[in-house]
């Protein structure tokens, strides 16, 4: 694909939308800027997301995450119980913050 792009006063060049979409380029993508034989070449740098995947981090499943959470051994809680506990904690934090 050949197209024309114009450089702004601050040096910004807009890559045409069709090319950005086809190459799945998003805002913040970094490029190496290479000068070669009097021409400017942009070479996309590997994204951090791809680099993290290449480092071999295992994909976490829901069961892996749940297994790491502490177990609750108490009686079943109702929504009213949960709301009451949240309300009490919010009041305690508000009082602590505003008691000075």
C-alpha positions, 0 to 999 in steps of 0.5 A: 500500500502506498499513500501520502502523509504530511509531517506537522510542524512538530514532526508528527506524521499520521499513518493512514487509517487503513494501514493502522487498522490492517496492522492493528496499530493502536495509540502508543505503539512505539517505532524505531526511526531509521535513516537509511540512504536519505530515507526515513523508515519506521520499524514497529517495536515489539509491544510490552504485551507480546514481550510478557507473553514471550517470557512464559508467564502461565495463563491463569484460570479462574480455578487458579485464582480461586484456589489462592483466595482465603477460605471462609469457614463461618456461617453463610452471610446474607446481603444485609450482613454484607451491607452492614459490615461495609457500612460499619467499615466505611463509618469507622474509616470516615471517623478515623480520617476526620477525627484529627 
